[in-house]
Amino acid sequence: MRHILLWMARNGWLKEHLPRLPFARRAVRRFMPGETAEEALAAAEPFRTHGIGLLFTRLGENLSDLSQAQAIADHYHGLIDEIASRGLDGEISVKLTQLGLDLDPDATLAHGAALSEHAARSGKTFWIDMEGSAYTEATVAMYERLKAEHANVGLCLQAYLRRTPADLHRLLPLHPAIRLVKGAYDEHAAVAFRKRSEVDGAYQSLAVLMLPQAAAGELRLGLGTHDLALVDRIAEYATTAGFPKTCFEVQMLYGIRARDQVRLATSGYRVRDLISYGEAWYAWYLRRLAERPANVAFALRQLFG
């Protein structure tokens, strides 16, 4: 099922036609409040009551024209201002291909630097999202360039990639901000772990490696996972080592484990909800379905209204 869903995410014909169907648009509402920034910002308000932070991302990747990168950057600059004006504990996460990485890396660097500076004025982190393995090296290298000049830049790392431990050791001297996720792209076995037990083991090892530096305030650690058993094991290790539960942040997607997010926040954990929005939701949504069978069951129920 996972491989079928990831194949569907890459299929051009389905990408063009499936989003037009009413049941598909109903189903995607579980994971995103709408296609506009205003809808995303409105959905963020209830989290304020529970002390849950926000992370906003506009869906999309792989531009065909560099002028589109400027439009995306302008959109995020406006979003940073709107987050600040509403007094939200909100940050932004951007894919580098949205800023033109395929077309002009130097222009991408300039956009990233400007967004970092803008976010810093509100005391916020500018997050770089990770894409498929073909972009991993370019993304890590771009992060290093931005981090050298801007302290408030964060990077998403994927635990299932075999190269990630080396990437993490490469980045640790920079005192980075890391959002650790399992990984949702369909990667070859030579590139990524494919068994769940291997991915979970890799995730836990990477998180444990970062905990001492996170507890010392030298690294910001976000656990981007809905696997509560995995979070509990990492939290138990932190407690045993004498680290406070606030040394890491639990980051979950909008619409998933909402009650658990509130429970964790009430229990003293730092929690951040990732709200995605935008018209380019098809491939992203299929990858969300591939992550958990329960998500597939929910989507199928939409067929019957």
ABEGO torsion letter per residue (X at the ends): XAAAAAAAAABAAAAAAAAABAAAAAAAAAABAEABAAAAAAAAAAAAAAGBBBBBBBBEBGBABAAAAAAAAAAAAAAAAAAAAAGBBBBBBBBAAAAGAAABAAAAAAAAAAAAAAAAAAGBBBBBBBBBAAAAAAAAAAAAAAAAABAABBBBBBAABAAAAAAAAAAAAAGBBBBBBAEABBBBAAABBABAAAAAAAAAAAAAAAAAAAAAGABBBBBBBABAAAAAAAAAAAAAAGBBAAABBBBBBBGBGAAAAAAAAAAGBBBBBBBBBEABAAAAAAAAAAABAAAAAAAAAAAAX
